[in-house]
Every structure is written in structure tokens, then in C-alpha cells.
Amino acid sequence: TNNLERTSHDSWQPKSWVVGVVAGKQSRAYDWLELKEKALINDTLNSFPVLLAIGSDTLSFHVWDRRVNGITLNFIKHDSTSYFYDQLTHSTWNYSGECIAGELSGSKLNKVSSYQEFWHSWRTFHSGTTRYEIP
């Protein structure tokens, strides 16, 4: 296979996949392997609360604003791969960012622009980027 198409199986190598997110003037890269392992990452980027989620297919990903009705929510995985919960109301959310059961039923998370790129590419075009580190 062509070297350009080979991806690294290590984190933070030039050919490692990252999910890049921009909030205002700040950007952050999230390691793809870590996201796959955790399935959900709650983070705050430049005081902007974001949720990163990997789809049950482990190929698709989503990034949303964690605020609903002015309240910042934290999310946790559900036993099933199809849903997750917010810790405040224990409402059930799907991977379309829609609340399907519980107190917040009918609410929707707003999408945040995000990109899947090689780490070297993201770093080149977002020179001030930070790397997400496990808290």
C-alpha cells in the first residue's frame, strides 16, 4: 500500500488521526484512538463546552455544544452503544444529538464544526492548537 494512505497505530504521530475542533480563536486536537476508547469526551475549549462522541460504527464522530437551555451538561455512556445520558437529568440522548427520553426530551444539541485529519496536517494549519490530555 501507498505510504500516504497508511495511518499510524500510535497517538500523536504525524500520520495519527485526530479530530480537530475550533472555538473562537482557539483550536484543539483530540486523539482518534483515545476517542475510540472512551466513546465520549466532555471538554471545554476557550470556555466553550464541547462533547465529542464516536458513533457505534467506530468510524463516524460528532462534536456538539454541551449547553442546553443555558445549562452546561456532562455526558456519560449508556450500557448500549446507541445512547448516552446527561448526568444532571439522566435524560437519554442518541447519536443524532437528540434527547429521546427524560426531562430534556425533545431538546437537541447544536453541532460544532470539526474535522478528521492527520495530526501533522492539523498542526500545520492550526499552529496554536492544543492537544487534549486526559484529565
RODO-42449 format. One record per residue (C-alpha): residue number from 0; residue in three letters; x, y, z. Coordinates in Angstrom, 3 decimals, decimal comma, always signed. Each point is the difference from the previous one (the first is absolute). Last residue first. Example, Ala and Ser with C-alpha at 12.3 -4.5 7.8 and 13.67 -1.06 7.14 Angstrom:
<pts>
(pt 1; "SER"; (+13,670; -1,060; +7,140));
(pt 0; "ALA"; (-1,370; -3,440; +0,660));
</pts>
This chain:
<pts>
(pt 134; "PRO"; (-7,713; +14,874; +32,892));
(pt 133; "ILE"; (+0,961; -1,851; -3,200));
(pt 132; "GLU"; (+1,884; +2,469; -2,190));
(pt 131; "TYR"; (-1,570; +1,721; -2,973));
(pt 130; "ARG"; (+2,729; +1,483; -2,135));
(pt 129; "THR"; (+0,195; +3,750; -0,522));
(pt 128; "THR"; (+0,008; +1,787; -3,327));
(pt 127; "GLY"; (+1,934; +3,221; -0,529));
(pt 126; "SER"; (+1,299; -1,003; -3,447));
(pt 125; "HIS"; (-3,391; -1,058; -1,357));
(pt 124; "PHE"; (+0,853; -0,762; -3,665));
(pt 123; "THR"; (+3,217; -1,890; +0,710));
(pt 122; "ARG"; (-1,248; -1,688; +3,195));
(pt 121; "TRP"; (-3,117; -1,285; -1,786));
(pt 120; "SER"; (+2,110; -1,385; -2,854));
(pt 119; "HIS"; (+2,575; -1,690; +2,237));
(pt 118; "TRP"; (-2,777; -1,515; +2,176));
(pt 117; "PHE"; (-1,736; -1,540; -3,016));
(pt 116; "GLU"; (-3,488; +1,340; -0,413));
(pt 115; "GLN"; (-3,571; -0,486; +1,188));
(pt 114; "TYR"; (-1,760; +3,353; +0,180));
(pt 113; "SER"; (-2,388; +1,747; +2,321));
(pt 112; "SER"; (-2,574; +2,754; -0,166));
(pt 111; "VAL"; (-2,250; -0,104; +3,071));
(pt 110; "LYS"; (-3,479; -1,477; -0,203));
(pt 109; "ASN"; (-2,730; +1,293; +2,307));
(pt 108; "LEU"; (-1,475; -2,510; +2,434));
(pt 107; "LYS"; (-3,718; -0,594; -0,343));
(pt 106; "SER"; (-2,785; +0,072; +2,563));
(pt 105; "GLY"; (-3,185; -2,034; -0,580));
(pt 104; "SER"; (+0,314; -1,891; +3,277));
(pt 103; "LEU"; (+1,920; +2,068; +2,573));
(pt 102; "GLU"; (-1,783; -1,546; +3,002));
(pt 101; "GLY"; (+0,368; -3,542; -1,262));
(pt 100; "ALA"; (+0,041; -1,794; -3,337));
(pt 99; "ILE"; (+1,066; +0,672; -3,599));
(pt 98; "CYS"; (+2,457; +2,879; +0,414));
(pt 97; "GLU"; (+1,418; +0,619; -3,438));
(pt 96; "GLY"; (+3,702; +0,309; -0,855));
(pt 95; "SER"; (-0,323; -2,290; -3,045));
(pt 94; "TYR"; (+1,981; -2,521; +2,022));
(pt 93; "ASN"; (-2,900; -0,468; +2,400));
(pt 92; "TRP"; (-0,687; +1,598; +3,375));
(pt 91; "THR"; (-1,684; -1,380; +3,139));
(pt 90; "SER"; (-0,818; +2,330; +2,909));
(pt 89; "HIS"; (+1,818; -0,690; +3,262));
(pt 88; "THR"; (-0,939; +3,554; +1,090));
(pt 87; "LEU"; (+3,404; +1,359; +1,054));
(pt 86; "GLN"; (+2,287; -2,822; -1,147));
(pt 85; "ASP"; (-1,022; +0,176; -3,657));
(pt 84; "TYR"; (-0,448; -3,455; -1,444));
(pt 83; "PHE"; (+1,306; -1,868; -3,072));
(pt 82; "TYR"; (-1,595; -2,163; -2,661));
(pt 81; "SER"; (+0,589; -2,518; -2,806));
(pt 80; "THR"; (+2,936; -1,921; +1,487));
(pt 79; "SER"; (-2,199; -1,425; +2,743));
(pt 78; "ASP"; (+1,373; +0,173; +3,523));
(pt 77; "HIS"; (-0,473; +3,770; -0,245));
(pt 76; "LYS"; (+3,050; +2,212; -0,139));
(pt 75; "ILE"; (+0,255; +3,162; +2,064));
(pt 74; "PHE"; (-0,720; +3,645; -0,749));
(pt 73; "ASN"; (+0,682; +3,226; +1,840));
(pt 72; "LEU"; (-2,476; +2,834; -0,501));
(pt 71; "THR"; (+0,537; +3,751; -0,160));
(pt 70; "ILE"; (-3,267; +1,829; +0,710));
(pt 69; "GLY"; (-1,177; +2,918; -2,168));
(pt 68; "ASN"; (-3,038; -1,896; -1,321));
(pt 67; "VAL"; (+2,308; -2,803; -1,147));
(pt 66; "ARG"; (+3,758; +0,528; -0,064));
(pt 65; "ARG"; (+2,319; -2,882; -0,930));
(pt 64; "ASP"; (+0,758; +1,444; -3,477));
(pt 63; "TRP"; (+0,402; -2,997; -2,286));
(pt 62; "VAL"; (+2,716; -1,964; -1,781));
(pt 61; "HIS"; (-0,859; -3,208; -1,826));
(pt 60; "PHE"; (+2,021; -2,929; -1,289));
(pt 59; "SER"; (-0,353; -2,739; -2,583));
(pt 58; "LEU"; (+2,276; -3,021; -0,310));
(pt 57; "THR"; (-0,464; -1,841; +3,309));
(pt 56; "ASP"; (-3,283; -1,429; -1,464));
(pt 55; "SER"; (-1,620; +0,828; +3,366));
(pt 54; "GLY"; (+0,749; +3,633; -0,740));
(pt 53; "ILE"; (+2,790; +1,858; +1,767));
(pt 52; "ALA"; (-0,968; +2,884; +2,202));
(pt 51; "LEU"; (+1,603; +3,344; +0,741));
(pt 50; "LEU"; (-1,838; +2,328; +2,369));
(pt 49; "VAL"; (+0,936; +3,660; +0,153));
(pt 48; "PRO"; (-0,233; +2,780; +2,591));
(pt 47; "PHE"; (+1,336; +3,351; -1,310));
(pt 46; "SER"; (+2,118; +1,764; +2,642));
(pt 45; "ASN"; (+2,913; +0,028; -2,546));
(pt 44; "LEU"; (-0,485; -3,732; -0,479));
(pt 43; "THR"; (-1,820; -1,847; +2,745));
(pt 42; "ASP"; (-0,066; -3,779; -0,124));
(pt 41; "ASN"; (-2,351; -2,968; +0,347));
(pt 40; "ILE"; (+1,378; -2,999; -1,924));
(pt 39; "LEU"; (-2,208; -2,950; -0,991));
(pt 38; "ALA"; (+0,890; -3,377; -1,618));
(pt 37; "LYS"; (+2,957; -0,360; +2,442));
(pt 36; "GLU"; (+2,040; -2,487; -2,066));
(pt 35; "LYS"; (-0,974; +1,384; -3,401));
(pt 34; "LEU"; (+0,694; +3,540; +1,246));
(pt 33; "GLU"; (+3,399; -1,111; +1,263));
(pt 32; "LEU"; (+0,843; -1,579; -3,351));
(pt 31; "TRP"; (-1,152; +3,133; -1,870));
(pt 30; "ASP"; (+2,159; +2,381; +2,059));
(pt 29; "TYR"; (-1,752; +3,296; +0,557));
(pt 28; "ALA"; (+1,443; +3,182; -1,492));
(pt 27; "ARG"; (-0,828; +3,428; +1,350));
(pt 26; "SER"; (-0,532; +3,410; -1,559));
(pt 25; "GLN"; (-0,368; +3,440; +1,543));
(pt 24; "LYS"; (-0,971; +3,182; -1,802));
(pt 23; "GLY"; (-3,741; -0,471; +0,472));
(pt 22; "ALA"; (-0,562; -3,695; +0,556));
(pt 21; "VAL"; (+1,746; -2,263; -2,523));
(pt 20; "VAL"; (-0,098; -3,802; +0,209));
(pt 19; "GLY"; (+2,380; -2,522; -1,547));
(pt 18; "VAL"; (-0,606; -3,727; +0,163));
(pt 17; "VAL"; (+3,323; -1,755; -0,266));
(pt 16; "TRP"; (+1,350; -2,823; -2,142));
(pt 15; "SER"; (+3,620; -0,982; +0,518));
(pt 14; "LYS"; (+2,201; +0,437; -3,085));
(pt 13; "PRO"; (+2,409; +2,494; +1,616));
(pt 12; "GLN"; (+0,010; -1,981; +3,287));
(pt 11; "TRP"; (-2,167; +1,296; +2,842));
(pt 10; "SER"; (-1,409; -3,384; +0,987));
(pt 9; "ASP"; (+1,214; -3,267; -1,428));
(pt 8; "HIS"; (-1,603; -2,263; -2,600));
(pt 7; "SER"; (+1,228; +2,300; -2,742));
(pt 6; "THR"; (-1,881; +0,325; -3,235));
(pt 5; "ARG"; (+1,089; -1,285; -3,377));
(pt 4; "GLU"; (-1,525; +1,755; -2,965));
(pt 3; "LEU"; (+2,960; +2,220; -0,739));
(pt 2; "ASN"; (+2,329; -2,975; +0,304));
(pt 1; "ASN"; (-1,730; -1,720; -2,950));
(pt 0; "THR"; (-0,983; -3,602; +0,537));
</pts>
